[in-house]
Amino acid sequence: MTKELLIIFVKNIKAGKVKTRLAKTIGEDSALKIYQELVNITEKVSKKIASDVRIYFSEAPIENQWKSFYKTTQEGVDLGERMKNAFQDGFNDGYQRIVLIGSDLPEIAEEHINHGLNELKKNDVVFGPALDGGYYLIGLSKMHHRIFENKPWSQPNLLEDTLNELKQNKITVATLNTLNDIDTFEDLKKFPKLLQLLS
C-alpha cells in the first residue's frame, strides 16, 4: 500500500446510460462507442500510475476491465455523496493523499494525476478545472465534507461556487491545467480521432 490513491469513477457501459447529452445528437450506439474509447484511454493511463488505484463502477464491477485492480461500486444518492463516500473509504484505509477523476477525458495523462498528488503535499485540496465550469479532477489531503454537499452538480458555476466556499473557510487550494471533458457533440468535434470512430 502506498500513501497515495487514485480513484476512478466509471459508468457501466450500457446504451442509454452513458453520455446521454451526446447521445441526443449522435445516437445511443455512437455515444456508447465514444464512451468505451474514453474508458480505454483512462484505463491505459491508470496503469502508468505509481500510486494505488481503485475503480468505482456506477452499478457493478466489470471483470474484463481493469483486471487485477481493486474494483467496487459507487454508493450514494447523488454525485457529491458518491464522491464523498469514496474519499472517506480511502482516508479510513490510511491513505494521505487521494485524487479522483472521471472516465470521459480524451486528454487525461499520468502527468495530470501525478501533478495533482504532488500539489496535495502542500495544499488541502486540488482541482483540475473543466472547460464547462466543473472539474475533471479533485484531490484531498484530508476530508472536507462541505465540498460534496449542497453543490450545483453539472452546472457551469460548480467549480466557482466550490472555490469561493473553500476560500471563505481558509482551505488551501491548488488548480491544474484546464481540460475538456466530452459531454456534447461540440466537445466531440474538438477531437478528430474520436470522431473517426463514428465513420
Residue pairs with C-beta under 8 A, 6 or more apart in sequence:
1 52
1 93
1 94
2 50
2 51
2 52
2 95
3 95
3 96
3 97
4 50
4 51
4 52
4 95
4 96
4 97
4 98
4 99
4 117
5 51
5 52
5 53
5 54
5 90
5 95
5 97
5 98
5 99
6 46
6 49
6 51
6 52
6 53
6 54
6 98
6 99
6 100
6 101
6 113
6 117
7 53
7 54
7 56
7 86
7 87
7 90
7 98
7 99
7 100
7 101
8 42
8 46
8 53
8 54
8 55
8 56
8 100
8 101
8 102
8 103
9 56
9 58
9 74
9 82
9 83
9 86
9 100
9 101
9 102
9 103
10 39
10 42
10 55
10 56
10 57
10 58
10 65
10 103
11 17
11 18
11 35
11 57
11 58
11 103
12 18
12 57
12 58
12 59
12 60
12 62
13 32
13 35
13 36
13 39
13 62
14 32
15 28
15 29
15 31
15 32
16 23
16 28
17 58
18 31
18 32
18 35
19 31
19 32
19 34
19 35
19 104
19 182
19 183
20 31
21 183
21 184
22 31
22 34
22 182
22 183
22 184
22 185
22 187
22 188
23 30
23 31
25 184
25 185
26 34
26 185
26 188
26 198
30 198
33 197
33 198
34 182
34 188
34 194
34 197
34 198
35 103
35 104
37 194
37 197
38 103
38 104
38 105
38 106
38 182
38 194
39 65
39 103
41 105
41 106
41 108
42 101
42 103
42 105
42 108
43 65
43 66
45 108
45 109
45 110
45 113
46 53
46 55
46 66
46 69
48 110
49 110
49 113
49 114
50 114
51 113
51 117
52 70
52 95
53 66
53 69
53 70
54 69
54 70
54 71
54 72
54 86
54 89
54 90
55 61
55 65
55 66
55 69
55 70
55 71
55 72
56 71
56 72
56 73
56 74
56 82
56 86
57 71
57 72
57 73
57 74
58 73
58 74
59 73
60 73
61 71
61 72
61 73
62 71
74 82
74 85
74 86
75 81
75 82
75 85
76 82
76 83
76 84
76 85
78 153
79 153
79 154
80 147
80 148
80 149
80 151
80 153
81 148
83 100
83 138
83 148
84 145
84 147
84 148
84 149
86 100
87 98
87 100
87 140
87 143
87 148
88 143
90 98
91 98
91 140
91 142
91 143
96 141
97 117
97 120
97 121
97 139
97 140
97 141
98 120
98 139
98 140
99 113
99 116
99 117
99 120
99 126
99 137
99 138
99 139
100 137
100 138
100 139
101 108
101 113
101 128
101 136
101 137
102 136
102 181
104 181
104 182
104 183
105 136
105 179
105 181
105 182
106 180
106 182
106 191
106 193
106 194
107 179
107 180
108 136
108 179
112 128
112 137
112 176
112 177
112 179
113 137
115 176
116 126
116 128
116 137
116 139
116 176
117 139
119 126
119 139
119 174
119 176
120 126
120 139
120 140
120 141
121 141
122 172
122 174
123 141
123 172
123 173
123 174
124 140
124 141
124 142
124 144
124 166
124 171
124 172
124 173
125 138
125 139
125 140
125 141
125 144
125 147
125 166
125 171
125 172
125 173
125 174
126 137
126 138
126 139
126 173
126 174
126 175
126 176
127 135
127 137
127 138
127 139
127 159
127 162
127 163
127 173
127 174
127 175
127 176
128 135
128 136
128 137
128 138
128 175
128 176
128 177
128 178
128 179
129 135
129 136
129 159
129 175
129 176
129 178
129 179
130 136
130 159
130 178
130 179
130 180
130 181
131 178
131 179
131 180
131 181
132 156
132 180
132 181
132 183
133 155
133 156
133 157
133 158
133 159
133 160
134 154
134 155
134 156
134 158
134 159
134 181
135 158
135 159
135 162
136 179
136 181
137 176
138 147
140 147
144 166
144 171
146 165
146 166
146 169
147 162
147 165
147 166
151 158
151 161
151 162
152 158
152 161
163 173
166 173
167 173
180 187
180 190
181 187
182 188
182 191
182 194
188 194
188 195
189 195
